[in-house]
Amino acid sequence: MTFEETLARLEEIAQALDRDDLPLEQALRLFEEGIVRLREASAVLAEADGTVRTLVETAEGVFEARS
């Protein structure tokens, strides 16, 4: 699953959990899946951050965090 697909799935999960008619067991399964997807997305972002920092350091010869 791509990062964008993961974000889209997280949005679907959030919308489903906002509904009042969702059975508890289904809500718990969705919540658990949401936690897994959130961790996946966080890992991808952390890896991208590391890559950007490396590229900035390599390009400039001196490490400088960019926002």
Distance bins in CASP14 RR format, pairs under 12 A and 6 or more apart:
PFRMAT RR
TARGET T0000
AUTHOR 0000-0000-0000
RMODE 2
METHOD distances of the structure
MODEL  1
1 7 0 0 0 0 1 0 0 0 0 0 0
1 8 0 0 0 0 1 0 0 0 0 0 0
1 9 1 0 0 1 0 0 0 0 0 0 0
1 10 0 0 0 0 0 1 0 0 0 0 0
1 33 0 0 0 0 0 1 0 0 0 0 0
1 36 0 0 0 0 0 1 0 0 0 0 0
1 37 0 0 0 0 1 0 0 0 0 0 0
1 40 1 0 0 1 0 0 0 0 0 0 0
1 41 0 0 0 0 1 0 0 0 0 0 0
1 44 0 0 0 0 0 1 0 0 0 0 0
2 8 0 0 0 0 1 0 0 0 0 0 0
2 9 0 0 0 0 0 1 0 0 0 0 0
2 37 0 0 0 0 0 1 0 0 0 0 0
2 40 0 0 0 0 0 1 0 0 0 0 0
2 41 0 0 0 0 0 1 0 0 0 0 0
2 44 0 0 0 0 1 0 0 0 0 0 0
3 9 0 0 0 0 0 1 0 0 0 0 0
3 10 0 0 0 0 0 1 0 0 0 0 0
3 37 0 0 0 0 0 1 0 0 0 0 0
3 40 0 0 0 0 1 0 0 0 0 0 0
3 41 1 0 0 1 0 0 0 0 0 0 0
3 42 0 0 0 0 0 1 0 0 0 0 0
3 43 0 0 0 0 1 0 0 0 0 0 0
3 44 1 0 1 0 0 0 0 0 0 0 0
3 45 1 0 0 1 0 0 0 0 0 0 0
3 46 0 0 0 0 0 1 0 0 0 0 0
3 47 0 0 0 0 0 1 0 0 0 0 0
3 48 0 0 0 0 1 0 0 0 0 0 0
4 10 0 0 0 0 0 1 0 0 0 0 0
4 11 0 0 0 0 0 1 0 0 0 0 0
4 41 0 0 0 0 1 0 0 0 0 0 0
4 44 0 0 0 0 0 1 0 0 0 0 0
5 11 0 0 0 0 0 1 0 0 0 0 0
5 12 0 0 0 0 0 1 0 0 0 0 0
5 37 0 0 0 0 1 0 0 0 0 0 0
5 40 0 0 0 0 0 1 0 0 0 0 0
5 41 0 0 0 0 0 1 0 0 0 0 0
5 44 0 0 0 0 0 1 0 0 0 0 0
6 12 0 0 0 0 0 1 0 0 0 0 0
6 13 0 0 0 0 0 1 0 0 0 0 0
6 33 0 0 0 0 0 1 0 0 0 0 0
6 34 0 0 0 0 1 0 0 0 0 0 0
6 36 0 0 0 0 1 0 0 0 0 0 0
6 37 1 0 1 0 0 0 0 0 0 0 0
6 38 0 0 0 0 1 0 0 0 0 0 0
6 39 0 0 0 0 1 0 0 0 0 0 0
6 40 1 0 1 0 0 0 0 0 0 0 0
6 41 1 0 1 0 0 0 0 0 0 0 0
6 42 0 0 0 0 1 0 0 0 0 0 0
6 43 0 0 0 0 0 1 0 0 0 0 0
6 44 1 0 0 1 0 0 0 0 0 0 0
6 45 0 0 0 0 0 1 0 0 0 0 0
7 13 0 0 0 0 0 1 0 0 0 0 0
7 14 0 0 0 0 0 1 0 0 0 0 0
7 34 0 0 0 0 0 1 0 0 0 0 0
7 37 0 0 0 0 1 0 0 0 0 0 0
7 38 0 0 0 0 1 0 0 0 0 0 0
7 40 0 0 0 0 0 1 0 0 0 0 0
7 41 1 0 0 1 0 0 0 0 0 0 0
7 42 0 0 0 0 0 1 0 0 0 0 0
7 44 0 0 0 0 1 0 0 0 0 0 0
7 45 0 0 0 0 0 1 0 0 0 0 0
8 14 0 0 0 0 0 1 0 0 0 0 0
8 15 0 0 0 0 0 1 0 0 0 0 0
8 37 0 0 0 0 1 0 0 0 0 0 0
8 41 0 0 0 0 0 1 0 0 0 0 0
9 15 0 0 0 0 0 1 0 0 0 0 0
9 16 0 0 0 0 0 1 0 0 0 0 0
9 30 0 0 0 0 0 1 0 0 0 0 0
9 33 1 0 0 1 0 0 0 0 0 0 0
9 34 1 0 0 1 0 0 0 0 0 0 0
9 36 0 0 0 0 1 0 0 0 0 0 0
9 37 1 0 1 0 0 0 0 0 0 0 0
9 38 0 0 0 0 0 1 0 0 0 0 0
9 40 0 0 0 0 1 0 0 0 0 0 0
9 41 0 0 0 0 1 0 0 0 0 0 0
10 16 0 0 0 0 0 1 0 0 0 0 0
10 17 0 0 0 0 0 1 0 0 0 0 0
10 30 0 0 0 0 0 1 0 0 0 0 0
10 31 0 0 0 0 0 1 0 0 0 0 0
10 33 0 0 0 0 1 0 0 0 0 0 0
10 34 1 0 0 1 0 0 0 0 0 0 0
10 35 0 0 0 0 0 1 0 0 0 0 0
10 36 0 0 0 0 0 1 0 0 0 0 0
10 37 1 0 1 0 0 0 0 0 0 0 0
10 38 1 0 0 1 0 0 0 0 0 0 0
10 39 0 0 0 0 0 1 0 0 0 0 0
10 40 0 0 0 0 1 0 0 0 0 0 0
10 41 1 0 0 1 0 0 0 0 0 0 0
10 42 0 0 0 0 0 1 0 0 0 0 0
11 17 0 0 0 0 0 1 0 0 0 0 0
11 18 0 0 0 0 0 1 0 0 0 0 0
11 34 0 0 0 0 0 1 0 0 0 0 0
11 37 0 0 0 0 0 1 0 0 0 0 0
11 38 0 0 0 0 0 1 0 0 0 0 0
11 41 0 0 0 0 0 1 0 0 0 0 0
12 18 0 0 0 0 0 1 0 0 0 0 0
12 19 0 0 0 0 0 1 0 0 0 0 0
12 30 0 0 0 0 1 0 0 0 0 0 0
12 33 0 0 0 0 1 0 0 0 0 0 0
12 34 0 0 0 0 1 0 0 0 0 0 0
12 37 0 0 0 0 1 0 0 0 0 0 0
13 19 0 0 0 0 0 1 0 0 0 0 0
13 22 0 0 0 0 0 1 0 0 0 0 0
13 26 0 0 0 0 0 1 0 0 0 0 0
13 27 0 0 0 0 1 0 0 0 0 0 0
13 28 0 0 0 0 0 1 0 0 0 0 0
13 29 0 0 0 0 1 0 0 0 0 0 0
13 30 1 0 1 0 0 0 0 0 0 0 0
13 31 1 0 0 1 0 0 0 0 0 0 0
13 32 0 0 0 0 1 0 0 0 0 0 0
13 33 1 0 0 1 0 0 0 0 0 0 0
13 34 1 0 1 0 0 0 0 0 0 0 0
13 35 0 0 0 0 1 0 0 0 0 0 0
13 36 0 0 0 0 0 1 0 0 0 0 0
13 37 1 0 0 1 0 0 0 0 0 0 0
13 38 0 0 0 0 1 0 0 0 0 0 0
13 41 0 0 0 0 0 1 0 0 0 0 0
14 22 0 0 0 0 0 1 0 0 0 0 0
14 27 0 0 0 0 0 1 0 0 0 0 0
14 30 0 0 0 0 1 0 0 0 0 0 0
14 31 0 0 0 0 0 1 0 0 0 0 0
14 33 0 0 0 0 0 1 0 0 0 0 0
14 34 0 0 0 0 1 0 0 0 0 0 0
14 37 0 0 0 0 0 1 0 0 0 0 0
14 38 0 0 0 0 0 1 0 0 0 0 0
15 22 0 0 0 0 0 1 0 0 0 0 0
15 30 0 0 0 0 0 1 0 0 0 0 0
16 22 1 0 0 1 0 0 0 0 0 0 0
16 23 0 0 0 0 0 1 0 0 0 0 0
16 26 0 0 0 0 1 0 0 0 0 0 0
16 27 1 0 0 1 0 0 0 0 0 0 0
16 28 0 0 0 0 0 1 0 0 0 0 0
16 29 0 0 0 0 0 1 0 0 0 0 0
16 30 1 0 1 0 0 0 0 0 0 0 0
16 31 0 0 0 0 1 0 0 0 0 0 0
16 33 0 0 0 0 0 1 0 0 0 0 0
16 34 0 0 0 0 0 1 0 0 0 0 0
17 23 0 0 0 0 0 1 0 0 0 0 0
17 24 0 0 0 0 0 1 0 0 0 0 0
17 26 0 0 0 0 1 0 0 0 0 0 0
17 27 1 0 0 1 0 0 0 0 0 0 0
17 28 0 0 0 0 1 0 0 0 0 0 0
17 29 0 0 0 0 0 1 0 0 0 0 0
17 30 1 0 1 0 0 0 0 0 0 0 0
17 31 1 0 0 1 0 0 0 0 0 0 0
17 32 0 0 0 0 0 1 0 0 0 0 0
17 33 0 0 0 0 0 1 0 0 0 0 0
17 34 0 0 0 0 1 0 0 0 0 0 0
17 35 0 0 0 0 0 1 0 0 0 0 0
18 27 0 0 0 0 0 1 0 0 0 0 0
18 30 0 0 0 0 0 1 0 0 0 0 0
19 26 0 0 0 0 0 1 0 0 0 0 0
19 27 0 0 0 0 1 0 0 0 0 0 0
19 30 0 0 0 0 0 1 0 0 0 0 0
20 27 0 0 0 0 0 1 0 0 0 0 0
21 27 0 0 0 0 0 1 0 0 0 0 0
22 28 0 0 0 0 1 0 0 0 0 0 0
22 29 0 0 0 0 0 1 0 0 0 0 0
22 30 1 0 0 1 0 0 0 0 0 0 0
22 31 0 0 0 0 0 1 0 0 0 0 0
23 29 0 0 0 0 1 0 0 0 0 0 0
23 30 0 0 0 0 0 1 0 0 0 0 0
24 30 0 0 0 0 0 1 0 0 0 0 0
24 31 0 0 0 0 0 1 0 0 0 0 0
25 31 0 0 0 0 0 1 0 0 0 0 0
25 32 0 0 0 0 0 1 0 0 0 0 0
26 32 0 0 0 0 0 1 0 0 0 0 0
26 33 0 0 0 0 0 1 0 0 0 0 0
27 33 0 0 0 0 0 1 0 0 0 0 0
27 34 0 0 0 0 0 1 0 0 0 0 0
28 34 0 0 0 0 0 1 0 0 0 0 0
28 35 0 0 0 0 0 1 0 0 0 0 0
29 35 0 0 0 0 0 1 0 0 0 0 0
29 36 0 0 0 0 0 1 0 0 0 0 0
30 36 0 0 0 0 0 1 0 0 0 0 0
30 37 0 0 0 0 0 1 0 0 0 0 0
31 37 0 0 0 0 0 1 0 0 0 0 0
31 38 0 0 0 0 0 1 0 0 0 0 0
32 38 0 0 0 0 0 1 0 0 0 0 0
32 39 0 0 0 0 0 1 0 0 0 0 0
33 39 0 0 0 0 0 1 0 0 0 0 0
33 40 0 0 0 0 0 1 0 0 0 0 0
34 40 0 0 0 0 1 0 0 0 0 0 0
34 41 0 0 0 0 1 0 0 0 0 0 0
34 42 0 0 0 0 0 1 0 0 0 0 0
35 41 0 0 0 0 0 1 0 0 0 0 0
35 42 0 0 0 0 0 1 0 0 0 0 0
36 42 0 0 0 0 0 1 0 0 0 0 0
36 43 0 0 0 0 0 1 0 0 0 0 0
37 43 0 0 0 0 0 1 0 0 0 0 0
37 44 0 0 0 0 0 1 0 0 0 0 0
38 44 0 0 0 0 0 1 0 0 0 0 0
38 45 0 0 0 0 0 1 0 0 0 0 0
39 45 0 0 0 0 0 1 0 0 0 0 0
39 46 0 0 0 0 0 1 0 0 0 0 0
40 46 0 0 0 0 0 1 0 0 0 0 0
40 47 0 0 0 0 0 1 0 0 0 0 0
41 47 0 0 0 0 0 1 0 0 0 0 0
41 48 0 0 0 0 0 1 0 0 0 0 0
42 48 0 0 0 0 0 1 0 0 0 0 0
42 49 0 0 0 0 0 1 0 0 0 0 0
43 49 0 0 0 0 0 1 0 0 0 0 0
43 50 0 0 0 0 0 1 0 0 0 0 0
44 50 0 0 0 0 0 1 0 0 0 0 0
44 51 0 0 0 0 0 1 0 0 0 0 0
45 51 0 0 0 0 0 1 0 0 0 0 0
45 52 0 0 0 0 0 1 0 0 0 0 0
46 52 0 0 0 0 0 1 0 0 0 0 0
46 53 0 0 0 0 0 1 0 0 0 0 0
47 53 0 0 0 0 0 1 0 0 0 0 0
47 54 0 0 0 0 0 1 0 0 0 0 0
48 54 0 0 0 0 0 1 0 0 0 0 0
48 55 0 0 0 0 0 1 0 0 0 0 0
49 55 0 0 0 0 0 1 0 0 0 0 0
49 56 0 0 0 0 0 1 0 0 0 0 0
49 65 0 0 0 0 1 0 0 0 0 0 0
49 66 0 0 0 0 0 1 0 0 0 0 0
49 67 0 0 0 0 0 1 0 0 0 0 0
50 56 0 0 0 0 1 0 0 0 0 0 0
50 57 0 0 0 0 1 0 0 0 0 0 0
50 58 0 0 0 0 0 1 0 0 0 0 0
50 63 0 0 0 0 0 1 0 0 0 0 0
50 65 0 0 0 0 0 1 0 0 0 0 0
50 66 0 0 0 0 0 1 0 0 0 0 0
51 57 0 0 0 0 0 1 0 0 0 0 0
51 58 0 0 0 0 0 1 0 0 0 0 0
52 58 0 0 0 0 0 1 0 0 0 0 0
52 59 0 0 0 0 0 1 0 0 0 0 0
52 63 0 0 0 0 0 1 0 0 0 0 0
52 64 0 0 0 0 0 1 0 0 0 0 0
52 65 0 0 0 0 1 0 0 0 0 0 0
52 66 1 0 0 1 0 0 0 0 0 0 0
52 67 0 0 0 0 0 1 0 0 0 0 0
53 59 0 0 0 0 0 1 0 0 0 0 0
53 60 0 0 0 0 0 1 0 0 0 0 0
53 63 1 0 0 1 0 0 0 0 0 0 0
53 64 0 0 0 0 1 0 0 0 0 0 0
53 65 1 0 0 1 0 0 0 0 0 0 0
53 66 0 0 0 0 1 0 0 0 0 0 0
53 67 0 0 0 0 0 1 0 0 0 0 0
54 60 0 0 0 0 0 1 0 0 0 0 0
54 61 0 0 0 0 0 1 0 0 0 0 0
54 63 0 0 0 0 1 0 0 0 0 0 0
54 64 0 0 0 0 0 1 0 0 0 0 0
54 65 0 0 0 0 0 1 0 0 0 0 0
54 66 0 0 0 0 0 1 0 0 0 0 0
55 61 0 0 0 0 0 1 0 0 0 0 0
55 63 0 0 0 0 0 1 0 0 0 0 0
55 64 0 0 0 0 0 1 0 0 0 0 0
55 65 0 0 0 0 0 1 0 0 0 0 0
55 66 0 0 0 0 1 0 0 0 0 0 0
56 62 0 0 0 0 1 0 0 0 0 0 0
56 63 1 0 0 1 0 0 0 0 0 0 0
56 64 1 0 1 0 0 0 0 0 0 0 0
56 65 1 0 0 1 0 0 0 0 0 0 0
56 66 1 0 1 0 0 0 0 0 0 0 0
56 67 0 0 0 0 0 1 0 0 0 0 0
57 63 1 0 1 0 0 0 0 0 0 0 0
57 64 1 0 0 1 0 0 0 0 0 0 0
57 65 0 0 0 0 1 0 0 0 0 0 0
57 66 0 0 0 0 0 1 0 0 0 0 0
58 64 0 0 0 0 0 1 0 0 0 0 0
59 66 0 0 0 0 0 1 0 0 0 0 0
60 66 0 0 0 0 1 0 0 0 0 0 0
END
